Amino acid sequence: MAIFQGKFLTGVIGKLIFRELKGKQIVSAKTGKKKIKQTLGTKGASNTFGLASRLGKNIRAIFQNLVNENADDEYVSRLTGELNISLTASRDFETRIFHFEKNSFNGLSGFEFNINSPLKKILNLKPKVNLENGNLKVSLPSILSPLKLLFPLNSTKCKLIVAVGLIRLKDGKRVLNAEKQTLLIEKEKPIPGAMDFLFKVPDGCLCIVSLFLDYFNDNIPINSKKFNPAIICDAVISPGHFQNLDQRSWVDMPGLIF
């Protein structure tokens, strides 16, 4: 069986082996034909991990147009590991029913889409997220100091993107793509002061707020698999139940009705 050691799952669940390596959750397939008898708890943990894996796949799909192919090699397993922690903590051990609160997924806060280029080393400030009455506000403190936003040597401008992905956990649906707002910052031009990005979000949704920095040399993108600063700022659940008064494009998440 597998147990949590800090934030990481260690041990064997079904045909999967979980271990921690240099601060990362590593998942690998088990070899050999030896059968291991599973307890109910182990089977439950395996089921939760499977849900985390599928949920992670859908989150990656929401932000695919922003991440492109520029995530690190451990992106999938790291995201699945974080989601598994959140789902396990939200699931009743006896009934196996999920009970979600507003901040059940706040473990995603600070998740880097590419650990090879942490955003916090490029943008030296922390966005603030506030959700009230269906209004989600992402606030960026002043970045007037040039030291708060770094430009790579071969870059001339940066497109700052705030994106919000929505998931309806109770009925297994997600938005097709994240809603986004952008701000273009040029290297030799005045840098803006404090900014607010406002989004209208429906009730009963997991709202995943992310920040991306896309750099350009003139009009040529320079982000790559080695350099792609992007982070999840926060993940909060809007209160209430989703009402079918929404014009967004929603797609099904098979097997993911919590």
C-alpha positions, 0 to 999 in steps of 0.5 A: 500500500502507499502512504503520505509522507509530507506532500508526497505519496510513497509506496505501491498502489495497484500497478503503480509505484509512488516515490519522492525524488528531489522534491517531486512526485514520481510515478512509475509502472510496477514490473513482474507478475507477483499479485498483491492483495489490496485492502479497501483503503488501498483500493480507495486510494488507487481510485482517488489517484485515478480521479486525480490523473483524469482531473489533471488531464482536463486542467492541462487541456484548459490551459494547453493553448497557453502552455503549448509544449513548453512545460517541464518533463515532470509536469504531468506527474507533479500536477497529478500529485498535487491534485491527489493530495487535494482530493484525498483530503476532501474525501470521506474515508468511510463513505468515499464521498467528496466534500469540497470547501472554497479552498479545497484546492489551494494546494495548487497555489504556487504550482509552476507549469515549468519548474526550470523557469520559476515565475517567482524569479522573473516577476518579483511580486505575488498576485492577490485573488479575491472572489466575491459575489461571482466577481473574481479579481486578480490584483497585481501590486505595482511593478514600477520597479524594473527589478520586479519584472526581469527581461531576458537579454534577447527580449524586447517585450513581455505579454503578461497573461492572466487566465481563469479556467473553470471546472464544474466538479458536481456535474463533470464539465469544464470550459473548453479554454481558459478565459484570459486578459493580457497586458503588453509590457515593452522593455524600454517603455514605462511600466504600469502601476498596480493593476486589477483583472476582473472576471465574472465566474458562475456559481459552483465552479472550481476557478483556477487562476494562472499567470503566464509571461510570454516574451518576444524579440520584436514579434518572435516568441522566445519562450521554450521548454527551457524558459516558460515562466507560468504559475497557478496563482490560486484555485478557489471554488465559487459558492452555490450551485451552477445555473444553466445561464451561461454562454461559455463553451462547456465540454464533458469530463467522462468519469469525473462527477464528484 
